[in-house]
Amino acid sequence: MQRRTWVARASLLATAIAATVFSAGVYAQGKDIRIAHIYSKTGPLEAYGKQTQTGFMMGLDYATGGTMTVAGRKIVVMEKDDQGKPDLGKSLLAAAYGDDKVDLAVGPTASPVALAMLPVAEEYKKVLLVEPAVADSITGDKWNKYIFRTGRNSSQDAIANAVALDKEGISVVTMAQDSAFGRDGVKAFKEALKKAKLVHEEYLPPATTDFTAGGQRMIDKLKGLPGRKVIFIIWAGGNPFKIADMDLKRHGIEIATGGNILPAMTAYKQFPGMEGAAYYYFGIPKNPVNEAMVSQHYKQFKAPPDFFTAGGFSAAMAVVTALKKTNGETASNKLIAAMEGMSFDTPKGRMTFRKEDHQAMQSMYHFKIKVDPAFAWGVPELVREIKAEEMNIPIRNKR
């Protein structure tokens, strides 16, 4: 009954959110469950951060049946803006744990910020649920036992994309940002390839807007090679698809990439038939949680939920599932024991935290781009769901 009535409470959601979101200087009552949500309210990944925040608050409302309580304890979310800056994210998390006395934290948006925050969680012995930062090292060699992640990691992205590209006779060049996100992504993608040949890795500054020099280097590596030639792009923000303006077709070069937020996928319309693998697209998963989120998002925003909205929603589902298992207890040892190996429902279906590194194991979606005049973006049509058990995701930590 809880899930059936959730959508009908749309008019109450905004009030519930307003009542539970506090600035960093406001303290909740002693019985409240305090959660710090640290994300890029501003900065280069602002669009991603705002989607995560929307999804997180929607997910808390859904998971608690609109009460924003677990075991009689009210959930209070304290928002902090890391601006995409590692040092700021680190200090904000320390203040949240030390001064605000939060029970756990969620975030951040950018991988470099997450990597700066990991030691803080260990120092304060408090849980940090990472969403949506993607670098493998977060649940890899930089990991500690207080870190859990609902967001997918670079290996999940890479292995899923290899499903579409790893075929005999294909030569691949990677283009990625020179960052933890970009380099971890390429490393995982390279390890996942078994049949296709990786002939060059191109790393460019994260804020690059002129892709001419890098594009020419990639063309020089690919032109003249036999068989299919592909530039695989791993990028966050900006418009890396400007390299298509360099007349790649003249050299028989294709572009491939993973999923992205809807505004970024407007560029996909120029690549009908392009294949890749996505973390999420609102029209793909078929389950009650996704249906509820999509319905509520349309009702509230007159638009579909996006890539990172699903991630924020998933993080909320994980938090509430864990709190229900502990009957509202927030001691770190109780939460860790509850969350290790824990399965929980999300808009993508069932996820499970792997015991060894606390990475959420989850499905990915092999897609092919279709151009539909009804949509402003290239529509990713499902080729097939790549289930968690099909992906051999390496355990990279030193536990």
Secondary structure as UniProt FT lines:
FT   HELIX           2..6
FT   HELIX           7..9
FT   HELIX           10..20
FT   STRAND          21..22
FT   TURN            24..25
FT   TURN            30..31
FT   STRAND          33..39
FT   TURN            44..45
FT   HELIX           46..63
FT   TURN            64..66
FT   STRAND          69..70
FT   TURN            71..72
FT   STRAND          73..81
FT   TURN            83..84
FT   HELIX           86..98
FT   STRAND          104..106
FT   HELIX           111..124
FT   STRAND          127..130
FT   HELIX           136..139
FT   TURN            140..142
FT   TURN            145..146
FT   STRAND          147..149
FT   HELIX           154..165
FT   TURN            168..169
FT   STRAND          170..177
FT   HELIX           180..192
FT   STRAND          197..204
FT   TURN            206..207
FT   HELIX           212..222
FT   TURN            223..224
FT   STRAND          228..234
FT   HELIX           240..246
FT   HELIX           248..251
FT   STRAND          253..257
FT   TURN            262..263
FT   HELIX           264..270
FT   TURN            272..273
FT   STRAND          275..278
FT   TURN            282..283
FT   HELIX           288..301
FT   HELIX           307..325
FT   TURN            326..328
FT   HELIX           332..339
FT   TURN            340..341
FT   STRAND          343..346
FT   TURN            347..348
FT   STRAND          349..353
FT   TURN            355..357
FT   STRAND          359..361
FT   STRAND          364..370
FT   TURN            373..374
FT   STRAND          379..386
FT   HELIX           388..390
//
